Each structure stands twice: as C-alpha cells, then as structure tokens.
Amino acid sequence: MAIAVFIIAALMAIAGAVGVISFREPIRSVLSLVVVMIALGILFLLLSAQFVFVAQIIVYAGAVMVLFLFVIALFGPAREFARANLRFQSWLSAVFVFALLVLIWMMLAGVQYRQPDKTDLSTFGTVQSIAVGLFTTYLYPFELTSLLLLVAAIGAIYLSRKKVDDK
Amino acid sequence: MTLGGSHLDASWFLILSAILFTLGAVGVLVRRNPLVILICIELMLNAVNLTLVTFSRQLGNLEGQLFTLMSITVAAAEAVVGLAILVDIFHTRDVEDVDELSEMKG
C-alpha cells in the first residue's frame, strides 16, 4: 500500500517538475509547481511528518504560490521565447546537470543507512513533539526566523513602494 | 524503514529528491524568464526538504523536521524579497531574459 502511494506521489512530483521547466507560460510553471508541492506533501505524510505536511500545503502551496501567481498575473510576460544568448547553453547545462546527478548518486551510494531504533510513531512528527523541539532546544533559531520574516516584509515593502522623486 | 506495513527504502526518497533537485537545476540553467528561475529555485528547495524529512524519519530524529520548517520559512522570505525585486524591475521595463539585467556586472 505504502509502495503504491509512494510510486504515485513520486510520478506526480517528477511529472510536475518536468512541467515546471518545460512549459513556456510562467503561469503553467507555477501550477505545475503546486502539483509538485502537493505530491511532496503526500510523501511527507508517508514519512510521518504531519506538521510539515500541513505547513507545506498552507505556506508553500497556499501562500507562496499565490504570491507568484499575483506577480505573474500583474507583471509577468505571458510567454517566453527561447533564444539563448550563449551558444550551446542547453548542451552545456545538460552536461553540468548530468555531472551533478552523478555526483549526488555517488554520494547516495556511499551512505550507510543506520537501522532506525524503535521509533515511536504515535508521537513522532505530531504537533506536540514538533512544538516541544521548537520551543525548547531550538528557541533561538525560531525567534531569529521571526526576525528574518520581519526583515523580508520590510524589504518587500521598501522595494515595491511608490517612488517619489524629491529632487 | 517500514511504512504502513510495507518496506520502503530511504534511498528511494533520496533518489527522488536528487531527481527533483536536478530538474530544478536544469530549469535555472535553461530558462530565460526571471520569474521561472525563481520558481525553479523553489523546486530545488523543496527537493532538499524531502531529503531532510527522509533522514529525520530514517534516523528517528525530529531535528530534520524542525530544520525543514526553518527551511520553509527561509524559502518564503526568499520568495518575497525576490519577487519584490522583480516587481521593482518590472515597474520600469519588461524583462523577458535574465541576461538583460546586467547593469551591475561592473
């Protein structure tokens, strides 16, 4: 059962990722990315990461993607025409990316997977266990993240403000 | 590791993550539209999140999931600032190719 879910979600994710890089209209790329994110959410559930699943759906597939859709709907060029300034750019990037894939593959082949200790799945990944980690051991990183979000919000407001020429 | 009664190897998830990351890298290298390049960066970040959650489950350690939450937050901040910069540029002109944005190349 879990294998079937994994295969379906993995195929969804790969199909969505291929769609992201192959559609000419940016809006279709965004919608393909939503497919990838939902598929990854299913995989997170499979890996008993319930809270991460909820955050993935709400924050990523919800908020961030709507932000992308707004920007594309307001400003984005509707289509892009393939015209590389650099000759052989596609071939060069194919070679580099193949090298990257081989590198990751070799790294994965060298991993010694430790047999998991008895993981208590009734508490693993629940909101409570996440919160205990987030508000005890990782309290300072958590607070710094809120600072980061504040800086990002101020930066976005500053960058997209109406320019006033006060000369 | 055993998931829902059947055996699934962690390496399957890791290979899927590697494939997604590579596809994102292809997009960053090949596509011309700056918005699509940002989307492909989001795809790569998502692939890394899958790796973190997989190892979290494999090792029975919640820290991977906590790090994933941090990563989601940082990715949201990155998307906000990146899109704000693009909106600022789109206010003044239409950019169809990232290579047009080369004023700061020195």
Interface residues (C-beta under 8 A of the other chain):
Chain A: M1 A2 I3 V5 F6 A10 A13 I14 A17 V18 V20 I21 P26 S29 V30 L33 V36 M37 L40 L43 F44 L46 L47 S48 A49 F51 V52 A55 Q56 V59 Y60 A63 V64 L67 F68 V71 I72 L74 F75 G76 P77 E80 F81 A82 R83 A84 N85 Q89 S90 L92 S93 A94 F96 V97 L100 L101 I104 W105 L108 V111 Y113 R114 P116 D117 K118 T119 F124 G125 S129 I130 G133 L134 Y138 P141 F142 T145 L148 L149 V151 A152 A153 G155 A156 L159 S160 K163
Chain B: M1 L3 G4 G5 S6 L8 D9 A10 S11 W12 F13 L14 I15 L16 A18 I19 L20 F21 T22 L23 G24 A25 V26 G27 L29 V30 R31 R32 N33 L35 V36 L38 I39 C40 E42 L43 N46 N49 L50 V53 T54 S56 R57 Q58 L59 G60 L62 E63 Q65 L66 T68 L69 M70 I72 T73 V74 A75 A76 A77 E78 A79 V80 V81 L83 A84 I85 L86 V87 D88 F90 H91 D94 V95 E96 D97 D99
